[in-house]
Amino acid sequence: MQSTPFFHLTVEGTPVAKGRPRMTKTGHVYTPEKTRRYERLIAGLTRLRMGARLPTENPCIVHLCAVFEIPQSSTKRRVQQGGPHTTKPDLDNVAKSAIDGICGERGAILDDKQIVELCAFKSYGSVGSLMIDVFEVHNVVDRFSNRWRAWESGEVAVGPV
């Protein structure tokens, strides 16, 4: 993996989770409007950031950081510490909307099946934002076999993906 990302994007504002698919009485399935708007925002910013570059076709690693504003009702201690965000929306749903926004023929990644590792977290901060980094991986087998060996020997606390 290279140390600098192939693609980096910061989206200002509160991150939006992927909404559950809805169904009309006639059986038509659709994505909620709030989710579609947010994914279009990310897609538009991705197109601007990519410029004339083509999306990567290589395996990649995606890092996501979702920052939510500290609520007014929060304690002074939480305001000072920031801390983990343990309320809704779910992190996996935030990641889904972000990944759907950066994928496609005019995106950073051609298809989300190329993602071999995902590292995501959410926390509190003074302003809401979503940060996305995409790293290209050129030798996936070596990366994961080294990680597996390190995990077996007890050098790392987190097991291989």
Secondary structure, 3 states (H helix, E strand, C coil): CCCCCCEEEEEECCCCCCCCCEECCCCCEECCHHHHHHHHHHHHHHHHHHCCCCCECCCEEEEEEEEEECCCCCCHHHHHHCCECCCCCCHHHHHHHHHHHHECCCCCECCHHHEEEEEEEEEEECCCEEEEEEEECCCHHHHHHHHHHHHHCCCCCCCCC
